[in-house]
Amino acid sequence: MPEAVARFLDGKAQPTAGITLLGRWHKADGSGGFSLSESDDPAALFAFSAAWADVLEVHSSLVIEDAEAGPVLAKTFKK
């Protein structure tokens, strides 16, 4: 059994304190997946990702909602 599967089945895929898992999806062909988490603590997200980096290729994207992006875009592009 692959190590990532063993950890997942052992319950080790639950996020640590400070992280809320909003959803997790697995590719039907078993080649990967996607999870959506929320946190005010970037270090907690980093630590959780780092714990899986030895068995999975992890990519993170910081996102914000339109209400937060709008004022920043207006200021940046002076509109």
C-alpha positions in Angstrom: 0.0 0.0 0.0 1.4 3.4 -0.9 2.5 5.5 2.1 0.1 8.3 1.4 -2.9 5.9 1.3 -1.8 4.3 4.6 -1.6 7.7 6.3 -5.0 8.7 4.9 -6.6 5.5 6.1 -5.0 5.9 9.5 -6.8 9.2 9.9 -3.6 11.3 9.5 -5.2 13.5 6.8 -7.3 15.5 9.3 -6.0 19.1 9.5 -4.2 20.2 12.6 -5.4 23.0 15.0 -6.0 26.3 13.3 -7.0 24.8 10.0 -10.6 24.2 8.8 -10.9 21.6 6.0 -13.8 22.8 3.8 -13.6 19.9 1.4 -11.4 17.3 -0.2 -11.8 15.6 -3.6 -9.9 12.7 -5.1 -9.2 12.2 -8.8 -11.0 9.2 -10.2 -7.8 7.9 -11.7 -6.0 8.0 -8.4 -3.4 10.4 -9.7 -4.0 13.2 -7.2 -6.6 15.3 -5.6 -7.6 18.7 -4.3 -8.4 20.0 -0.9 -9.8 23.4 0.2 -8.8 24.7 3.6 -9.3 27.9 5.5 -7.0 29.4 8.1 -5.8 32.6 9.6 -2.5 30.9 10.4 -0.2 30.5 7.3 2.4 28.6 9.4 -0.2 26.0 10.3 -1.0 25.5 6.6 2.7 25.2 5.9 3.3 22.7 8.6 0.3 20.5 7.5 1.6 20.6 3.9 5.2 19.9 4.9 4.0 16.8 6.8 2.9 15.3 3.5 5.7 16.6 1.2 7.7 13.4 1.5 4.9 11.4 -0.2 2.8 13.9 -2.2 3.6 16.8 -4.5 1.8 19.7 -2.7 0.8 23.0 -4.3 -0.8 25.9 -2.4 -2.6 28.9 -3.6 -3.6 31.8 -1.4 -7.0 33.2 -2.5 -9.2 36.1 -1.4 -12.8 37.0 -2.1 -14.0 39.7 -4.5 -14.8 42.1 -1.7 -11.2 42.1 -0.5 -9.7 42.0 -4.0 -11.6 44.9 -5.4 -10.2 47.7 -3.3 -6.7 46.3 -3.8 -7.1 46.2 -7.6 -8.6 49.7 -7.7 -5.7 51.1 -5.7 -3.1 49.2 -7.7 -4.5 50.2 -11.1 -5.7 53.6 -9.9 -9.3 53.3 -10.9 
